[in-house]
Amino acid sequence: MSDQQSLECAIVRGGTSKGVFIREDEVPDENRDEAILSLFGSPDDRQIDGLGGATSTTSKLMIVGPSEEADVDVE
């Protein structure tokens, strides 16, 4: 069993969908995939106990960070 940690995020809804927005510097480098999956309630097959919906197609995530391009605000 792993230790739980917190991170700052925003849950944004648009129409019938919702997504989790996380700043790039909030996502851990170590165990990154596991941290992201835990947000959605995985490994629950239907992902119903986390921020995801009932299926994997309803689990949306955006990791936002500064761009290295001069004319781009975020990536």
N, C-alpha and C positions, 0 to 999 in steps of 0.2 A: 504494500500500500504506500502511495506517495504522499508527501506533505502537501497540503493545500497552500496556495499563495494567492494574493490578490493582484489585480491589475486594473488600471483605469480604462474604461471603454465607454462608448455611446451605443445605445440601441436605437436604430432609426427605422421607422416604419414608413413604407410608401405603398399605398393601395393595400393589397392583401399580403404583401411581403414585408419582412423585416430583416435587418442586417446588423451585424456587430461591426463597429468601426473602432480600430485600435491604433494608437500611435506606434510607429515602428520601434521606438525605443522602449515601449512597454512589453513587447514580446520577448520572452527569454531566448537567448541563443541556444542554451542547452535544453534539450527535450521540447523544442519548439512545436513539433507536430502534436505531441501529447498534450501540451498546454492548450493548443487551439481546439483539439478534439474534445477536451474536457469542458470547454465553454458550451459545447452543444449537447452535453450529456452522454457522450460516447463513453464506453462501448455499447450503450443501450441501442438495440437494433432499430428502434423507431425514433430514437433521440428525443424522447418526450420529457425528460427530466432536466434539460438544460435550456439554453437559449435558442436552440434549433426548433424546427417544427416537427411534424410527424414523420417526415422523410428526409433523406440526405439532400434532396433537391431544394428543400426549403431552408437549408442552413447556409446563410450567406455571410461572408466575412471580408472586410476590407482592411488591409494594413496600410496606413498612411504615413508617409515620411517626406522629408524635404527632397526636392529634385536637385540634381547636379546640373541641369539645363538652365540657362539664364532666363529663358522665356516660359518656363514651366514652374508653377508654384509648388505642386505636390505630386508625388507618384504613389 
